[in-house]
Amino acid sequence: MQSVIHLISGDESEQKTALAIARNLLDDESGTIDDVAVVAQAGGIEAVTAGGEREEQVQSLMDDGVPFKACSNTLDVMNLDESDLIDGIETVPEGAVEVTRLENEGYAYMRP
């Protein structure tokens, strides 16, 4: 099974929950979870910004193989550059399109 977590809210509690869900899926011992991905857009982009409160959590998940993707449209709207993101975050043209693409590939959609 595969899951994509849509990190879209700027709410700190929702960001914390989204990253905790990613960790729980990754640590699942049943052997049924194959892949976990996180797509950040809108207010959720804050969680993947370098120097932010969630940087350590995000880095730990990436170190354990979870790909993080950031919406380029959101970066443009928020006047951010790719260099403002945590190292290793991949950018995609549109977050919603990436989520839809992953769902089409069989990823289950999750949003706290």
Residue frames as a rotation matrix with the C-alpha (Angstrom) as fourth column:
MET 1
0.577 0.816 0.000 0.00
0.816 -0.577 0.000 0.00
0.000 0.000 -1.000 0.00
GLN 2
-0.603 -0.721 0.342 1.04
0.731 -0.671 -0.124 3.57
0.319 0.176 0.931 -0.66
SER 3
0.440 0.737 -0.514 -0.08
0.865 -0.501 0.023 6.80
-0.240 -0.454 -0.858 0.98
VAL 4
-0.457 -0.499 0.736 0.27
0.588 -0.791 -0.171 10.46
0.667 0.355 0.655 0.04
ILE 5
0.028 0.393 -0.919 -0.17
0.913 -0.384 -0.137 13.04
-0.406 -0.835 -0.370 2.76
HIS 6
0.098 0.131 0.987 -1.42
0.669 -0.742 0.032 16.41
0.737 0.657 -0.160 1.54
LEU 7
-0.238 -0.308 -0.921 0.19
0.902 -0.422 -0.092 19.02
-0.360 -0.853 0.379 3.75
ILE 8
-0.203 0.314 0.928 -1.91
0.738 -0.574 0.355 22.04
0.644 0.757 -0.115 2.89
SER 9
0.785 0.619 -0.014 -2.67
0.446 -0.549 0.707 23.84
0.430 -0.562 -0.707 6.15
GLY 10
-0.103 -0.783 0.613 -0.64
-0.121 -0.602 -0.789 26.53
0.987 -0.156 -0.033 7.84
ASP 11
0.701 0.447 0.556 -2.10
-0.604 -0.044 0.796 25.39
0.380 -0.893 0.240 11.16
GLU 12
-0.280 -0.931 0.234 0.76
-0.910 0.180 -0.373 24.18
0.305 -0.318 -0.898 13.37
SER 13
-0.153 0.306 0.940 -1.34
-0.639 0.695 -0.330 21.41
-0.754 -0.651 0.090 14.91
GLU 14
0.864 0.503 0.023 -2.35
-0.282 0.522 -0.805 20.05
-0.417 0.689 0.592 11.51
GLN 15
0.427 -0.796 -0.429 1.25
-0.705 0.004 -0.709 20.14
0.566 0.605 -0.560 10.30
LYS 16
-0.444 -0.577 0.685 2.40
-0.889 0.377 -0.259 18.29
-0.109 -0.724 -0.681 13.41
THR 17
0.240 0.645 0.726 -0.35
-0.443 0.738 -0.509 15.71
-0.863 -0.199 0.463 12.92
ALA 18
0.886 0.092 -0.454 0.47
-0.463 0.235 -0.855 15.23
0.028 0.968 0.250 9.23
LEU 19
0.013 -0.975 -0.224 4.12
-0.789 0.128 -0.601 14.56
0.614 0.184 -0.767 9.98
ALA 20
-0.417 -0.071 0.906 3.21
-0.770 0.557 -0.311 12.23
-0.482 -0.828 -0.287 12.86
ILE 21
0.675 0.694 0.249 0.97
-0.397 0.626 -0.671 10.27
-0.622 0.355 0.698 10.49
ALA 22
0.619 -0.533 -0.577 3.84
-0.604 0.147 -0.783 10.00
0.502 0.833 -0.231 8.01
ARG 23
-0.435 -0.821 0.369 6.09
-0.865 0.267 -0.426 8.67
0.251 -0.504 -0.826 10.77
ASN 24
-0.079 0.490 0.868 3.45
-0.639 0.644 -0.422 6.19
-0.765 -0.588 0.262 11.96
LEU 25
0.890 0.393 -0.230 2.94
-0.410 0.474 -0.779 4.87
-0.197 0.788 0.583 8.44
LEU 26
0.285 -0.883 -0.373 6.68
-0.706 0.070 -0.704 4.58
0.648 0.464 -0.604 7.93
ASP 27
-0.608 -0.562 0.562 7.12
-0.789 0.349 -0.505 2.73
0.088 -0.750 -0.655 11.23
ASP 28
0.482 0.870 0.105 4.21
-0.873 0.487 -0.036 0.33
-0.082 -0.075 0.994 10.59
GLU 29
-0.498 -0.740 0.452 5.39
-0.735 0.637 0.233 -3.18
-0.460 -0.216 -0.861 11.41
SER 30
0.378 0.732 0.566 2.68
-0.246 0.669 -0.701 -5.03
-0.892 0.126 0.433 9.49
GLY 31
-0.601 -0.715 0.357 4.69
0.203 0.295 0.934 -4.80
-0.773 0.633 -0.033 6.30
THR 32
0.123 0.759 0.639 1.72
0.903 0.181 -0.389 -3.54
-0.411 0.625 -0.664 4.32
ILE 33
0.858 0.118 -0.501 2.91
-0.009 -0.970 -0.244 0.04
-0.514 0.214 -0.830 3.79
ASP 34
0.415 -0.703 0.578 5.29
0.905 0.387 -0.179 0.25
-0.098 0.597 0.796 0.85
ASP 35
-0.573 -0.591 0.568 5.60
0.687 -0.724 -0.060 3.99
0.447 0.356 0.821 0.26
VAL 36
0.406 0.600 -0.689 4.73
0.800 -0.598 -0.049 7.26
-0.442 -0.531 -0.723 1.95
ALA 37
-0.498 -0.508 0.703 5.00
0.763 -0.641 0.077 10.63
0.412 0.575 0.707 0.18
VAL 38
0.048 0.478 -0.877 4.21
0.716 -0.629 -0.304 14.16
-0.697 -0.613 -0.373 1.35
VAL 39
-0.289 -0.041 0.957 3.06
0.805 -0.551 0.219 17.00
0.518 0.833 0.192 -0.92
ALA 40
-0.262 0.106 -0.959 3.19
0.727 -0.632 -0.269 20.51
-0.634 -0.768 0.088 0.59
GLN 41
-0.510 0.136 0.849 1.28
0.613 -0.635 0.470 23.46
0.603 0.760 0.240 -0.80
ALA 42
0.459 0.664 0.590 -0.51
0.122 -0.705 0.699 26.60
0.880 -0.249 -0.405 0.38
GLY 43
0.600 -0.176 0.781 0.04
-0.735 -0.507 0.450 27.14
0.316 -0.844 -0.433 4.12
GLY 44
0.959 -0.203 0.200 1.61
0.098 0.894 0.437 23.69
-0.267 -0.399 0.877 4.42
ILE 45
0.587 -0.780 0.218 4.70
0.281 -0.056 -0.958 25.01
0.759 0.623 0.186 2.67
GLU 46
0.484 -0.370 0.793 5.75
-0.760 -0.628 0.171 26.49
0.434 -0.685 -0.585 6.03
ALA 47
0.831 -0.096 0.548 6.48
-0.318 0.725 0.610 22.99
-0.456 -0.682 0.572 7.33
VAL 48
0.641 -0.604 0.474 9.10
0.743 0.643 -0.184 22.40
-0.194 0.471 0.861 4.62
THR 49
0.785 -0.364 0.501 10.78
-0.092 -0.869 -0.487 25.81
0.612 0.336 -0.716 4.85
ALA 50
-0.042 -0.910 -0.413 14.39
0.609 0.305 -0.732 25.79
0.792 -0.282 0.542 6.06
GLY 51
-0.874 -0.398 0.279 14.77
0.010 -0.589 -0.808 27.00
0.486 -0.703 0.519 9.62
GLY 52
-0.036 0.958 0.286 11.13
-0.651 -0.239 0.720 26.28
0.758 -0.160 0.632 10.45
GLU 53
-0.028 0.121 0.992 9.78
-0.976 0.210 -0.053 24.49
-0.215 -0.970 0.112 13.50
ARG 54
0.791 0.455 0.409 9.23
-0.365 0.887 -0.282 21.25
-0.491 0.074 0.868 11.58
GLU 55
0.383 -0.683 -0.622 12.63
-0.874 -0.049 -0.484 21.07
0.301 0.728 -0.616 9.87
GLU 56
-0.570 -0.663 0.485 13.99
-0.796 0.593 -0.123 18.33
-0.206 -0.457 -0.865 12.13
GLN 57
0.018 0.680 0.733 10.88
-0.226 0.717 -0.660 16.15
-0.974 -0.154 0.167 11.70
VAL 58
0.857 0.300 -0.418 10.88
-0.436 -0.008 -0.900 16.64
-0.274 0.954 0.124 7.94
GLN 59
0.055 -0.928 -0.367 14.59
-0.960 0.053 -0.275 15.88
0.275 0.368 -0.888 7.67
SER 60
-0.526 -0.213 0.823 14.19
-0.596 0.783 -0.178 12.72
-0.606 -0.584 -0.539 9.75
LEU 61
0.452 0.778 0.437 11.39
-0.110 0.534 -0.838 11.48
-0.885 0.331 0.327 7.48
MET 62
0.773 -0.235 -0.589 13.40
-0.628 -0.158 -0.762 12.29
0.086 0.959 -0.270 4.36
ASP 63
-0.294 -0.941 0.167 16.42
-0.956 0.292 -0.037 10.47
-0.014 -0.171 -0.985 5.83
ASP 64
-0.478 0.212 0.852 14.14
-0.227 0.907 -0.353 7.45
-0.848 -0.363 -0.386 6.19
GLY 65
-0.872 -0.066 0.486 13.08
0.401 0.475 0.784 7.58
-0.282 0.878 -0.387 2.54
VAL 66
0.188 0.980 -0.057 9.93
0.780 -0.184 -0.598 9.72
-0.597 0.068 -0.799 2.52
PRO 67
-0.633 -0.379 0.675 9.92
0.735 -0.568 0.370 12.03
0.244 0.730 0.638 -0.50
PHE 68
0.009 0.586 -0.810 8.66
0.538 -0.686 -0.490 15.56
-0.843 -0.432 -0.321 0.13
LYS 69
-0.466 -0.068 0.882 7.37
0.857 -0.284 0.430 17.64
0.221 0.956 0.190 -2.78
ALA 70
-0.367 0.274 -0.889 6.64
0.387 -0.824 -0.414 21.36
-0.846 -0.496 0.196 -2.65
CYS 71
0.459 0.682 0.570 4.28
0.842 -0.129 -0.524 23.23
-0.284 0.720 -0.633 -4.96
SER 72
-0.619 -0.738 0.269 6.09
0.784 -0.562 0.264 25.74
-0.043 0.374 0.926 -7.18
ASN 73
-0.052 0.691 0.721 2.90
0.449 -0.629 0.635 27.78
0.892 0.357 -0.277 -7.57
THR 74
0.822 0.339 -0.457 2.77
0.539 -0.207 0.816 28.22
0.182 -0.918 -0.353 -3.79
LEU 75
-0.063 -0.925 -0.375 6.41
0.895 -0.219 0.388 29.28
-0.441 -0.311 0.842 -3.72
ASP 76
-0.609 -0.128 0.783 5.64
0.628 -0.680 0.378 31.94
0.484 0.722 0.495 -6.34
VAL 77
0.363 0.867 0.342 2.57
0.364 -0.470 0.804 33.23
0.858 -0.167 -0.486 -4.48
MET 78
0.896 -0.024 -0.444 4.47
0.438 -0.124 0.891 33.40
-0.077 -0.992 -0.100 -1.19
ASN 79
0.758 -0.643 0.109 7.55
-0.497 -0.678 -0.542 35.00
0.422 0.356 -0.834 -2.77
LEU 80
0.489 -0.606 0.627 9.75
-0.401 0.482 0.779 32.06
-0.774 -0.633 -0.007 -1.79
ASP 81
0.154 -0.537 -0.829 12.54
-0.943 0.171 -0.286 30.40
0.296 0.826 -0.480 -3.73
GLU 82
0.700 0.007 -0.715 13.55
-0.007 1.000 0.003 26.76
0.715 0.003 0.700 -3.84
SER 83
-0.352 -0.933 -0.074 16.56
0.167 0.015 -0.986 27.81
0.921 -0.359 0.151 -1.75
ASP 84
-0.320 0.329 0.889 14.12
-0.856 -0.502 -0.123 28.68
0.405 -0.800 0.442 1.07
LEU 85
0.732 0.641 -0.233 13.16
-0.526 0.748 0.405 25.01
0.434 -0.174 0.884 1.37
ILE 86
0.459 -0.532 0.712 14.82
-0.480 0.525 0.702 22.31
-0.747 -0.664 -0.014 3.44
ASP 87
-0.405 -0.697 -0.592 17.58
-0.900 0.191 0.391 20.68
-0.159 0.691 -0.705 1.39
GLY 88
-0.972 -0.036 0.231 16.25
0.005 0.985 0.172 17.67
-0.234 0.168 -0.958 -0.48
ILE 89
-0.044 0.998 -0.048 12.70
0.121 -0.042 -0.992 18.92
-0.992 -0.050 -0.119 -0.99
GLU 90
-0.747 -0.115 0.655 11.66
0.640 0.144 0.755 18.37
-0.181 0.983 -0.034 -4.60
THR 91
-0.490 0.637 -0.595 9.53
-0.412 -0.771 -0.486 21.00
-0.768 0.007 0.640 -6.29
VAL 92
-0.514 0.466 0.720 6.61
0.802 0.558 0.212 20.15
-0.303 0.687 -0.661 -8.55
PRO 93
-0.829 0.151 0.538 4.73
0.227 -0.789 0.571 22.62
0.511 0.596 0.619 -10.78
GLU 94
-0.152 0.864 0.479 1.38
-0.734 -0.423 0.531 22.18
0.661 -0.271 0.699 -8.99
GLY 95
-0.805 -0.200 0.558 0.76
-0.575 0.492 -0.654 20.44
-0.144 -0.847 -0.511 -5.68
ALA 96
0.091 0.939 0.331 -2.81
-0.653 0.307 -0.692 19.41
-0.752 -0.154 0.641 -6.46
VAL 97
0.569 0.041 -0.822 -1.74
-0.767 0.389 -0.511 17.89
0.298 0.920 0.253 -9.78
GLU 98
-0.511 -0.831 -0.221 1.01
-0.635 0.538 -0.555 15.93
0.580 -0.143 -0.802 -8.02
VAL 99
-0.583 0.389 0.713 -1.44
-0.570 0.429 -0.701 14.60
-0.579 -0.815 -0.028 -5.41
THR 100
0.513 0.837 -0.190 -3.83
-0.698 0.278 -0.660 13.59
-0.500 0.471 0.727 -8.20
ARG 101
0.215 -0.537 -0.816 -1.01
-0.783 0.405 -0.473 11.92
0.584 0.740 -0.333 -10.12
LEU 102
-0.803 -0.554 0.220 0.03
-0.561 0.578 -0.592 9.92
0.200 -0.599 -0.775 -7.07
GLU 103
-0.174 0.829 0.531 -3.58
-0.599 0.339 -0.726 8.92
-0.782 -0.444 0.438 -6.38
ASN 104
0.626 0.396 -0.671 -3.83
-0.778 0.270 -0.567 7.73
-0.043 0.878 0.477 -9.97
GLU 105
-0.189 -0.795 -0.576 -0.74
-0.633 0.547 -0.548 5.57
0.750 0.261 -0.607 -9.31
GLY 106
0.171 0.389 -0.905 -2.53
0.306 0.852 0.424 3.92
0.936 -0.350 0.027 -6.39
TYR 107
-0.876 -0.474 -0.083 -1.55
0.249 -0.299 -0.921 6.13
0.412 -0.828 0.380 -3.45
ALA 108
0.148 0.896 -0.419 -4.24
0.941 0.002 0.338 6.59
0.303 -0.445 -0.843 -0.81
TYR 109
-0.179 -0.116 0.977 -4.99
0.103 -0.990 -0.098 10.25
0.978 0.084 0.189 -0.07
MET 110
0.147 0.199 -0.969 -4.61
0.975 0.136 0.176 11.46
0.166 -0.971 -0.174 3.49
ARG 111
-0.383 -0.241 0.892 -5.11
0.089 -0.971 -0.224 14.91
0.920 -0.006 0.393 4.96
PRO 112
-0.609 0.134 -0.781 -5.35
0.788 0.210 -0.579 15.56
0.087 -0.968 -0.234 8.68
